[in-house]
């Protein structure tokens, strides 16, 4: 067999392999983006949350506050656990002082639990564990 026919066969095999990979990749199911955690939010995001028809939790705090930072993984975990049922938002108290003033924040972190539509259900000052926050949400009728 001549060198030309081997080259032709090799090129043909490569083209078929690449074509097969392209067809396979194109037909892969399209996945939805996964919720990775609580949303960094400002006033516009909280307004959208109020209009979403879901209850939501806003943690008003700062990355320079140790208890606030300790609550970040809790907020992220609950955002994943209650995806599509409850919204979770993190508001920087120094960047959005108007939000802090609106909800009378005196201590950080402050957690504000909202009913669908944006009315305040409950406000908690200070750190809460994941279990305590989950129970508080249950007691306010946000979850079953």
KOLBADO-247062 format. One record per atom (N, C-alpha, C): residue number from 1; residue in one letter; atom name; z, x, y. Coordinates in steps of 0.2 Angstrom, whole numbers, plus 2048, in hexadecimal, padded with zeros to 3 digits. Atoms other than C-alpha are relative to their C-alpha. Layout:
! residues N
<NUM "A" "CA" <Z X Y>>,
...
END
This chain:
! residues 144
<1 "X" "N" <800 804 7FA>>,
<1 "X" "CA" <800 800 800>>,
<1 "X" "C" <800 804 806>>,
<2 "X" "N" <800 7FC 7FA>>,
<2 "X" "CA" <7FC 807 811>>,
<2 "X" "C" <805 7FF 805>>,
<3 "X" "N" <7FA 800 7FB>>,
<3 "X" "CA" <808 80A 81F>>,
<3 "X" "C" <7FF 7FA 805>>,
<4 "X" "N" <802 805 7FB>>,
<4 "X" "CA" <7FF 7FD 82A>>,
<4 "X" "C" <803 7F9 7FD>>,
<5 "X" "N" <7FE 806 803>>,
<5 "X" "CA" <803 7EF 81D>>,
<5 "X" "C" <808 7FF 800>>,
<6 "X" "N" <7F9 800 800>>,
<6 "X" "CA" <815 7F4 81C>>,
<6 "X" "C" <803 7FF 807>>,
<7 "X" "N" <7FE 801 7F9>>,
<7 "X" "CA" <817 7F4 82F>>,
<7 "X" "C" <7FF 7F9 801>>,
<8 "X" "N" <801 807 7FE>>,
<8 "X" "CA" <80F 7E3 830>>,
<8 "X" "C" <805 7FB 7FC>>,
<9 "X" "N" <7FB 804 804>>,
<9 "X" "CA" <81B 7DC 822>>,
<9 "X" "C" <807 801 803>>,
<10 "X" "N" <7F9 7FF 7FD>>,
<10 "X" "CA" <82A 7E4 82B>>,
<10 "X" "C" <800 7FC 806>>,
<11 "X" "N" <800 804 7FA>>,
<11 "X" "CA" <825 7DC 83B>>,
<11 "X" "C" <800 7F8 7FF>>,
<12 "X" "N" <800 807 802>>,
<12 "X" "CA" <822 7CB 833>>,
<12 "X" "C" <807 7FE 7FE>>,
<13 "X" "N" <7F9 801 803>>,
<13 "X" "CA" <833 7CC 82A>>,
<13 "X" "C" <805 7FF 806>>,
<14 "X" "N" <7FB 800 7FA>>,
<14 "X" "CA" <83C 7D0 83B>>,
<14 "X" "C" <7FF 7FA 804>>,
<15 "X" "N" <801 806 7FC>>,
<15 "X" "CA" <833 7C2 844>>,
<15 "X" "C" <803 7FA 7FD>>,
<16 "X" "N" <7FD 805 803>>,
<16 "X" "CA" <838 7B6 837>>,
<16 "X" "C" <808 7FF 800>>,
<17 "X" "N" <7F9 800 7FF>>,
<17 "X" "CA" <84A 7BB 837>>,
<17 "X" "C" <802 7FE 807>>,
<18 "X" "N" <7FE 801 7F9>>,
<18 "X" "CA" <84B 7BB 84A>>,
<18 "X" "C" <7FF 7F8 801>>,
<19 "X" "N" <801 808 7FF>>,
<19 "X" "CA" <843 7A9 84A>>,
<19 "X" "C" <805 7FC 7FC>>,
<20 "X" "N" <7FB 804 804>>,
<20 "X" "CA" <84F 7A3 83C>>,
<20 "X" "C" <807 800 804>>,
<21 "X" "N" <7FA 800 7FC>>,
<21 "X" "CA" <85E 7A9 847>>,
<21 "X" "C" <800 7FC 806>>,
<22 "X" "N" <801 804 7FA>>,
<22 "X" "CA" <857 7A1 856>>,
<22 "X" "C" <801 7F8 7FE>>,
<23 "X" "N" <800 807 802>>,
<23 "X" "CA" <855 790 84D>>,
<23 "X" "C" <807 7FE 7FE>>,
<24 "X" "N" <7F9 801 802>>,
<24 "X" "CA" <866 792 845>>,
<24 "X" "C" <805 7FF 806>>,
<25 "X" "N" <7FB 800 7FA>>,
<25 "X" "CA" <86F 795 856>>,
<25 "X" "C" <7FE 7FA 804>>,
<26 "X" "N" <802 806 7FD>>,
<26 "X" "CA" <865 787 85E>>,
<26 "X" "C" <803 7FA 7FD>>,
<27 "X" "N" <7FE 806 804>>,
<27 "X" "CA" <86B 77B 851>>,
<27 "X" "C" <808 7FF 7FF>>,
<28 "X" "N" <7F9 800 800>>,
<28 "X" "CA" <87D 780 852>>,
<28 "X" "C" <803 7FA 804>>,
<29 "X" "N" <7FD 806 7FC>>,
<29 "X" "CA" <889 771 857>>,
<29 "X" "C" <802 803 807>>,
<30 "X" "N" <7FD 7FE 7FA>>,
<30 "X" "CA" <88D 772 869>>,
<30 "X" "C" <807 7FE 801>>,
<31 "X" "N" <7F9 802 7FF>>,
<31 "X" "CA" <8A0 773 86C>>,
<31 "X" "C" <802 7FF 807>>,
<32 "X" "N" <7FE 802 7FA>>,
<32 "X" "CA" <8A9 76C 87A>>,
<32 "X" "C" <805 806 802>>,
<33 "X" "N" <7FC 7FB 7FE>>,
<33 "X" "CA" <8B3 779 885>>,
<33 "X" "C" <807 7FE 7FE>>,
<34 "X" "N" <7F9 801 801>>,
<34 "X" "CA" <8C5 77A 87F>>,
<34 "X" "C" <804 800 806>>,
<35 "X" "N" <7FB 800 7FB>>,
<35 "X" "CA" <8D4 776 88A>>,
<35 "X" "C" <804 807 7FF>>,
<36 "X" "N" <7FC 7FA 801>>,
<36 "X" "CA" <8DC 787 88D>>,
<36 "X" "C" <807 800 803>>,
<37 "X" "N" <7F9 800 7FD>>,
<37 "X" "CA" <8EB 782 897>>,
<37 "X" "C" <800 7FB 806>>,
<38 "X" "N" <7FF 804 7F9>>,
<38 "X" "CA" <8F1 77A 8A7>>,
<38 "X" "C" <7FB 803 805>>,
<39 "X" "N" <805 7FE 7FB>>,
<39 "X" "CA" <8E5 77A 8B5>>,
<39 "X" "C" <804 802 807>>,
<40 "X" "N" <7FD 7FD 7F9>>,
<40 "X" "CA" <8E9 785 8C5>>,
<40 "X" "C" <7FD 7FA 805>>,
<41 "X" "N" <802 806 7FC>>,
<41 "X" "CA" <8E9 777 8D2>>,
<41 "X" "C" <802 800 807>>,
<42 "X" "N" <7FF 801 7F9>>,
<42 "X" "CA" <8E8 773 8E4>>,
<42 "X" "C" <800 7F8 802>>,
<43 "X" "N" <800 807 7FE>>,
<43 "X" "CA" <8E9 762 8EE>>,
<43 "X" "C" <7FA 7FC 7FD>>,
<44 "X" "N" <806 804 802>>,
<44 "X" "CA" <8D7 75D 8E9>>,
<44 "X" "C" <801 7FF 7F8>>,
<45 "X" "N" <7FF 801 808>>,
<45 "X" "CA" <8DB 760 8D6>>,
<45 "X" "C" <805 7FB 7FF>>,
<46 "X" "N" <7FB 805 801>>,
<46 "X" "CA" <8EA 755 8D7>>,
<46 "X" "C" <7FE 7F9 802>>,
<47 "X" "N" <804 807 7FE>>,
<47 "X" "CA" <8E0 747 8E0>>,
<47 "X" "C" <7FC 7FE 7FA>>,
<48 "X" "N" <804 802 806>>,
<48 "X" "CA" <8D4 748 8D1>>,
<48 "X" "C" <804 7FE 7FA>>,
<49 "X" "N" <7FC 801 805>>,
<49 "X" "CA" <8E2 748 8C5>>,
<49 "X" "C" <803 7F8 801>>,
<50 "X" "N" <7FD 807 7FF>>,
<50 "X" "CA" <8E9 738 8CD>>,
<50 "X" "C" <7FB 7FB 7FF>>,
<51 "X" "N" <805 804 801>>,
<51 "X" "CA" <8D8 730 8CC>>,
<51 "X" "C" <7FD 800 7F9>>,
<52 "X" "N" <802 7FF 806>>,
<52 "X" "CA" <8D6 735 8BA>>,
<52 "X" "C" <802 7FA 7FB>>,
<53 "X" "N" <7FE 806 805>>,
<53 "X" "CA" <8DF 726 8B2>>,
<53 "X" "C" <805 803 7FB>>,
<54 "X" "N" <7FB 7FD 805>>,
<54 "X" "CA" <8EB 732 8A9>>,
<54 "X" "C" <806 802 804>>,
<55 "X" "N" <7FA 7FD 7FD>>,
<55 "X" "CA" <8FD 737 8AC>>,
<55 "X" "C" <7FF 807 801>>,
<56 "X" "N" <801 7F9 7FF>>,
<56 "X" "CA" <8FF 749 8B2>>,
<56 "X" "C" <807 803 802>>,
<57 "X" "N" <7FA 7FC 7FE>>,
<57 "X" "CA" <90C 757 8B5>>,
<57 "X" "C" <7FE 805 804>>,
<58 "X" "N" <801 7FA 7FC>>,
<58 "X" "CA" <90C 763 8C3>>,
<58 "X" "C" <806 804 800>>,
<59 "X" "N" <7FA 7FB 7FF>>,
<59 "X" "CA" <916 773 8C3>>,
<59 "X" "C" <7FE 803 806>>,
<60 "X" "N" <801 7FC 7FA>>,
<60 "X" "CA" <918 779 8D4>>,
<60 "X" "C" <805 806 800>>,
<61 "X" "N" <7FD 7FA 801>>,
<61 "X" "CA" <91D 78B 8D4>>,
<61 "X" "C" <7FC 806 803>>,
<62 "X" "N" <803 7FA 7FD>>,
<62 "X" "CA" <918 79D 8D7>>,
<62 "X" "C" <800 805 7FA>>,
<63 "X" "N" <800 7FA 805>>,
<63 "X" "CA" <913 7AC 8CC>>,
<63 "X" "C" <805 805 802>>,
<64 "X" "N" <7FA 7FB 7FE>>,
<64 "X" "CA" <921 7B6 8D5>>,
<64 "X" "C" <806 7FD 7FE>>,
<65 "X" "N" <7FA 803 802>>,
<65 "X" "CA" <92E 7AA 8CE>>,
<65 "X" "C" <800 800 7F8>>,
<66 "X" "N" <7FF 7FF 808>>,
<66 "X" "CA" <934 7AF 8BC>>,
<66 "X" "C" <800 7F9 7FC>>,
<67 "X" "N" <800 806 804>>,
<67 "X" "CA" <938 79D 8B6>>,
<67 "X" "C" <7F9 7FC 801>>,
<68 "X" "N" <807 803 7FF>>,
<68 "X" "CA" <927 797 8BD>>,
<68 "X" "C" <7FB 803 7FB>>,
<69 "X" "N" <805 7FD 805>>,
<69 "X" "CA" <91E 7A4 8B3>>,
<69 "X" "C" <802 7FF 7F9>>,
<70 "X" "N" <7FE 802 806>>,
<70 "X" "CA" <929 7A0 8A4>>,
<70 "X" "C" <7FD 7F9 7FE>>,
<71 "X" "N" <803 807 802>>,
<71 "X" "CA" <922 78E 8A5>>,
<71 "X" "C" <7F9 800 7FF>>,
<72 "X" "N" <807 800 800>>,
<72 "X" "CA" <910 793 8A6>>,
<72 "X" "C" <7FE 7FF 7F8>>,
<73 "X" "N" <802 802 806>>,
<73 "X" "CA" <90E 794 893>>,
<73 "X" "C" <802 7F9 7FD>>,
<74 "X" "N" <7FD 807 802>>,
<74 "X" "CA" <918 784 890>>,
<74 "X" "C" <7FB 7FB 803>>,
<75 "X" "N" <805 805 7FD>>,
<75 "X" "CA" <90C 77B 89C>>,
<75 "X" "C" <7F9 801 7FD>>,
<76 "X" "N" <806 7FF 804>>,
<76 "X" "CA" <8FD 783 893>>,
<76 "X" "C" <800 7FD 7F9>>,
<77 "X" "N" <800 803 807>>,
<77 "X" "CA" <903 77E 882>>,
<77 "X" "C" <800 7F8 800>>,
<78 "X" "N" <800 807 800>>,
<78 "X" "CA" <907 76C 887>>,
<78 "X" "C" <7F9 7FD 803>>,
<79 "X" "N" <807 802 7FE>>,
<79 "X" "CA" <8F5 76B 890>>,
<79 "X" "C" <7FC 7FF 7FA>>,
<80 "X" "N" <804 800 806>>,
<80 "X" "CA" <8EE 76F 87F>>,
<80 "X" "C" <802 7FA 7FB>>,
<81 "X" "N" <7FE 805 805>>,
<81 "X" "CA" <8F9 764 875>>,
<81 "X" "C" <7FF 7F8 802>>,
<82 "X" "N" <801 807 7FE>>,
<82 "X" "CA" <8F7 754 880>>,
<82 "X" "C" <7F9 800 804>>,
<83 "X" "N" <807 801 7FD>>,
<83 "X" "CA" <8E4 757 885>>,
<83 "X" "C" <7FE 7F9 800>>,
<84 "X" "N" <803 807 800>>,
<84 "X" "CA" <8DC 747 88A>>,
<84 "X" "C" <805 7FB 801>>,
<85 "X" "N" <7FB 804 7FF>>,
<85 "X" "CA" <8ED 73F 88C>>,
<85 "X" "C" <804 801 806>>,
<86 "X" "N" <7FC 7FE 7FA>>,
<86 "X" "CA" <8F7 748 89A>>,
<86 "X" "C" <7FC 806 803>>,
<87 "X" "N" <803 7FA 7FC>>,
<87 "X" "CA" <8F0 754 8A7>>,
<87 "X" "C" <806 805 802>>,
<88 "X" "N" <7FB 7FB 7FE>>,
<88 "X" "CA" <8FA 764 8AB>>,
<88 "X" "C" <7FD 805 805>>,
<89 "X" "N" <803 7FC 7FB>>,
<89 "X" "CA" <8F8 76D 8BB>>,
<89 "X" "C" <805 805 803>>,
<90 "X" "N" <7FB 7FB 7FD>>,
<90 "X" "CA" <900 77D 8C3>>,
<90 "X" "C" <7FE 801 807>>,
<91 "X" "N" <801 800 7F9>>,
<91 "X" "CA" <901 77D 8D6>>,
<91 "X" "C" <804 806 803>>,
<92 "X" "N" <7FD 7FA 7FC>>,
<92 "X" "CA" <905 78D 8E0>>,
<92 "X" "C" <803 7FE 806>>,
<93 "X" "N" <7FC 802 7FA>>,
<93 "X" "CA" <913 789 8EC>>,
<93 "X" "C" <7FE 803 806>>,
<94 "X" "N" <801 7FD 7FA>>,
<94 "X" "CA" <90E 796 8F8>>,
<94 "X" "C" <7F9 7FF 803>>,
<95 "X" "N" <807 801 7FE>>,
<95 "X" "CA" <8FB 793 8F8>>,
<95 "X" "C" <800 7F8 802>>,
<96 "X" "N" <800 807 7FE>>,
<96 "X" "CA" <8FE 780 8F9>>,
<96 "X" "C" <806 7FD 802>>,
<97 "X" "N" <7FA 802 7FD>>,
<97 "X" "CA" <90D 77D 904>>,
<97 "X" "C" <800 7F9 802>>,
<98 "X" "N" <800 807 7FE>>,
<98 "X" "CA" <907 76C 909>>,
<98 "X" "C" <802 7FC 7FA>>,
<99 "X" "N" <7FE 804 807>>,
<99 "X" "CA" <909 766 8F6>>,
<99 "X" "C" <807 801 7FF>>,
<100 "X" "N" <7F9 7FF 800>>,
<100 "X" "CA" <91A 76E 8F6>>,
<100 "X" "C" <804 7FB 805>>,
<101 "X" "N" <7FD 805 7FB>>,
<101 "X" "CA" <91F 764 906>>,
<101 "X" "C" <7FF 7F9 7FE>>,
<102 "X" "N" <801 807 801>>,
<102 "X" "CA" <917 754 900>>,
<102 "X" "C" <805 7FE 7FA>>,
<103 "X" "N" <7FC 802 806>>,
<103 "X" "CA" <922 754 8F0>>,
<103 "X" "C" <807 803 801>>,
<104 "X" "N" <7F9 7FE 7FF>>,
<104 "X" "CA" <932 75B 8F8>>,
<104 "X" "C" <802 806 7FC>>,
<105 "X" "N" <7FE 7FB 804>>,
<105 "X" "CA" <932 76B 8EF>>,
<105 "X" "C" <805 804 803>>,
<106 "X" "N" <7FA 7FC 7FD>>,
<106 "X" "CA" <943 774 8F2>>,
<106 "X" "C" <801 807 7FC>>,
<107 "X" "N" <7FF 7FB 805>>,
<107 "X" "CA" <943 77F 8E2>>,
<107 "X" "C" <7FA 801 7FC>>,
<108 "X" "N" <806 7FF 805>>,
<108 "X" "CA" <936 787 8D7>>,
<108 "X" "C" <803 803 7FA>>,
<109 "X" "N" <806 805 800>>,
<109 "X" "CA" <930 783 8CB>>,
<109 "X" "C" <803 7F9 801>>,
<110 "X" "N" <7FF 807 7FF>>,
<110 "X" "CA" <930 770 8CF>>,
<110 "X" "C" <7FA 7FD 7FC>>,
<111 "X" "N" <804 804 804>>,
<111 "X" "CA" <928 765 8C2>>,
<111 "X" "C" <800 7F9 803>>,
<112 "X" "N" <801 807 7FE>>,
<112 "X" "CA" <921 754 8C8>>,
<112 "X" "C" <7FC 7FD 7FB>>,
<113 "X" "N" <803 804 805>>,
<113 "X" "CA" <91C 747 8BB>>,
<113 "X" "C" <7FD 7FA 804>>,
<114 "X" "N" <804 805 7FD>>,
<114 "X" "CA" <90F 73B 8C1>>,
<114 "X" "C" <7FD 7FB 7FB>>,
<115 "X" "N" <803 805 804>>,
<115 "X" "CA" <909 72A 8BA>>,
<115 "X" "C" <7F9 800 802>>,
<116 "X" "N" <807 801 7FF>>,
<116 "X" "CA" <8F7 726 8B9>>,
<116 "X" "C" <7FF 7FD 807>>,
<117 "X" "N" <801 803 7FA>>,
<117 "X" "CA" <8F1 723 8CB>>,
<117 "X" "C" <804 804 805>>,
<118 "X" "N" <7FD 7FB 7FC>>,
<118 "X" "CA" <8FD 731 8D2>>,
<118 "X" "C" <807 7FE 803>>,
<119 "X" "N" <7F9 801 7FE>>,
<119 "X" "CA" <90E 728 8D5>>,
<119 "X" "C" <805 805 7FC>>,
<120 "X" "N" <7FB 7FB 803>>,
<120 "X" "CA" <91D 734 8D2>>,
<120 "X" "C" <804 7FC 7FB>>,
<121 "X" "N" <7FC 803 805>>,
<121 "X" "CA" <926 72F 8C2>>,
<121 "X" "C" <807 804 800>>,
<122 "X" "N" <7FA 7FC 801>>,
<122 "X" "CA" <933 73D 8C2>>,
<122 "X" "C" <7FE 807 803>>,
<123 "X" "N" <801 7F9 7FD>>,
<123 "X" "CA" <936 74E 8CB>>,
<123 "X" "C" <806 804 7FD>>,
<124 "X" "N" <7FB 7FC 803>>,
<124 "X" "CA" <940 75C 8C2>>,
<124 "X" "C" <7FF 807 804>>,
<125 "X" "N" <800 7FA 7FD>>,
<125 "X" "CA" <945 76C 8CB>>,
<125 "X" "C" <803 805 7FB>>,
<126 "X" "N" <7FD 7FB 804>>,
<126 "X" "CA" <947 77C 8C1>>,
<126 "X" "C" <7FC 800 7F9>>,
<127 "X" "N" <803 7FF 806>>,
<127 "X" "CA" <941 782 8B0>>,
<127 "X" "C" <801 7FB 7FB>>,
<128 "X" "N" <7FF 805 805>>,
<128 "X" "CA" <93E 776 8A1>>,
<128 "X" "C" <7FD 804 7FA>>,
<129 "X" "N" <803 7FD 806>>,
<129 "X" "CA" <93B 77C 88F>>,
<129 "X" "C" <7FA 7FB 7FE>>,
<130 "X" "N" <805 804 802>>,
<130 "X" "CA" <92C 775 886>>,
<130 "X" "C" <803 7F9 7FD>>,
<131 "X" "N" <7FD 806 803>>,
<131 "X" "CA" <937 769 87C>>,
<131 "X" "C" <803 7FB 805>>,
<132 "X" "N" <7FD 804 7FB>>,
<132 "X" "CA" <940 763 88B>>,
<132 "X" "C" <7FB 7FC 804>>,
<133 "X" "N" <805 803 7FC>>,
<133 "X" "CA" <930 760 895>>,
<133 "X" "C" <7FD 7FA 7FC>>,
<134 "X" "N" <804 805 805>>,
<134 "X" "CA" <928 757 886>>,
<134 "X" "C" <805 7F9 800>>,
<135 "X" "N" <7FB 806 800>>,
<135 "X" "CA" <938 74B 885>>,
<135 "X" "C" <800 7FD 807>>,
<136 "X" "N" <800 804 7F9>>,
<136 "X" "CA" <938 748 898>>,
<136 "X" "C" <7F9 7FC 801>>,
<137 "X" "N" <806 804 7FF>>,
<137 "X" "CA" <926 743 897>>,
<137 "X" "C" <800 7FA 7FC>>,
<138 "X" "N" <7FF 806 805>>,
<138 "X" "CA" <92A 737 888>>,
<138 "X" "C" <804 7FB 804>>,
<139 "X" "N" <7FB 805 7FD>>,
<139 "X" "CA" <939 730 892>>,
<139 "X" "C" <7FD 7FC 806>>,
<140 "X" "N" <803 803 7FA>>,
<140 "X" "CA" <92D 72C 8A1>>,
<140 "X" "C" <7FA 7FC 7FE>>,
<141 "X" "N" <806 805 802>>,
<141 "X" "CA" <920 723 896>>,
<141 "X" "C" <7FA 804 800>>,
<142 "X" "N" <806 7FC 7FF>>,
<142 "X" "CA" <913 731 898>>,
<142 "X" "C" <7FD 801 7F9>>,
<143 "X" "N" <802 7FF 807>>,
<143 "X" "CA" <912 734 885>>,
<143 "X" "C" <804 7FB 7FB>>,
<144 "X" "N" <7FC 804 805>>,
<144 "X" "CA" <917 72A 875>>,
<144 "X" "C" <805 805 7FC>>,
END
